[in-house]
Amino acid sequence: MRTALSSLELSQPESLGEALGMLADASAAPLTPLAGCTDVFVALNAGKLAARSFLDLSRLDELRGITTAGDRLVIGALATHGDIERSPEVRRRLPILAQAAGEVGGPQIRNRGTLGGNLATGSPAGDTLPVLAVAEATVVLRSVAGERRVPFADFYTGYRQTALRRDELIVAVEVGPLPGQGWFRKVGTRAAQAISKVVMAAVRGDTCRVAFGSVAATVVRVPRTEAALAVSLAAAQEALRGEITPIDDLRSTAAYRLRVAERLLARFWTETATT
Ligand SMILES: Cc1cc2nc3c(=O)[nH]c(=O)nc-3n(C[C@H](O)[C@H](O)[C@H](O)COP(=O)(O)OP(=O)(O)OC[C@H]3O[C@@H](n4cnc5c(N)ncnc54)[C@H](O)[C@@H]3O)c2cc1C
């Protein structure tokens, strides 16, 4: 049965200050932020979202834009996947994020879906998230009480659970330079419109950073696998088998995901080898 949209309430603040005030005042009947709505509409239509009061972020120009601050890239929470894919600054400084954004859904989804929404939804299959994990991004949160800067490693607290409080918005994501060569690969049923079966991002420099999506309750870094790459690829694949816990679901089986993850690790290793 489809959701009765007429029973929903929408607050439309004109500025970030007004939005944060509305969130702070709404502790009795919490407001759910709305960015591109691509996840929210699916959840509403599936009857999986109890929320009835929403906060439309679309007029908050403070959350748009992709800028730089010294050697850091600052991406507004409302930057769409299309904005990120096309941004010359992202392509130059963090090409694996532009690549990941370019593989999210089809053009319609990329033109509406935002980085903030991808982060807040917290799907273990979110395509931008392994990149933010290996880039050791900082998630910038704001409430009427001020700003909090949360390292990506501390942002997820469980399956679709985040450190975000009800009175906070994600305002931006900040990323410094990658300490080595970046690598990204998404494995899905089709090139577009398909949620990942397995997604991996990695960096190869003096040490390695490796993160996977769709193999655990959240996107995960795999520190034992990273360390074992200093020994050999085989040692790292062995470590990986003990470090991720894929599940069987409608998109794939645990055994297939584990095998694909091992193969992606091997691809990363050969494709980033310096000759
Ligand atoms: C057909 C289809 C294909 C898709 N394919 C992919 C894919 O290939 N890869 C992928 O990763 N995702 C995919 N998605 C999921 C979705 O498009 C992304 O997760 C997108 O980035 C969500 O952004 P949004 O702006 O639409 O979020 P919304 O739906 O507006 O919001 C999602 C959640 O985030 C919260 N939120 C949004 N912005 C903020 C903020 N600034 N601060 C605090 N909370 C906030 C909302 O309250 C809500 O809980 C797909 C979705 C569909 C419908």
The ligand as a Gaussian input file, in Angstrom:
#p B3LYP/6-31G(d) Opt

LIG

0 1
 C       16.869000       3.899000      -7.997000
 C       17.906000       4.198000      -6.927000
 C       19.234000       3.860000      -7.152000
 C       20.205000       4.136000      -6.181000
 N       21.484000       3.767000      -6.441000
 C       22.437000       4.019000      -5.521000
 C       23.778000       3.625000      -5.775000
 O       24.134000       3.079000      -6.824000
 N       24.704000       3.894000      -4.806000
 C       24.370000       4.511000      -3.626000
 O       25.256000       4.736000      -2.796000
 N       23.095000       4.882000      -3.367000
 C       22.128000       4.655000      -4.274000
 N       20.831000       5.007000      -4.010000
 C       20.508000       5.617000      -2.712000
 C       20.452000       7.158000      -2.680000
 O       20.258000       7.731000      -3.947000
 C       21.708000       7.764000      -2.040000
 O       21.899000       7.204000      -0.744000
 C       21.640000       9.302000      -1.943000
 O       22.944000       9.808000      -1.748000
 C       20.744000       9.802000      -0.827000
 O       20.761000      11.213000      -0.841000
 P       19.436000      12.082000      -0.758000
 O       19.866000      13.506000      -0.817000
 O       18.427000      11.661000      -1.769000
 O       18.925000      11.683000       0.701000
 P       17.443000      11.759000       1.307000
 O       16.622000      10.656000       0.766000
 O       16.896000      13.141000       1.204000
 O       17.801000      11.487000       2.839000
 C       18.341000      10.256000       3.240000
 C       18.553000      10.276000       4.763000
 O       19.545000      11.226000       5.088000
 C       19.046000      12.224000       5.982000
 N       19.707000      13.465000       5.572000
 C       19.832000      13.939000       4.316000
 N       20.611000      15.028000       4.304000
 C       20.983000      15.267000       5.591000
 C       21.797000      16.264000       6.224000
 N       22.408000      17.234000       5.537000
 N       21.964000      16.186000       7.558000
 C       21.365000      15.197000       8.275000
 N       20.599000      14.226000       7.733000
 C       20.410000      14.265000       6.409000
 C       17.531000      12.177000       5.796000
 O       16.853000      12.626000       6.943000
 C       17.319000      10.705000       5.542000
 O       17.327000      10.003000       6.764000
 C       19.834000       4.762000      -4.963000
 C       18.498000       5.131000      -4.747000
 C       17.540000       4.844000      -5.704000
 C       16.117000       5.250000      -5.436000

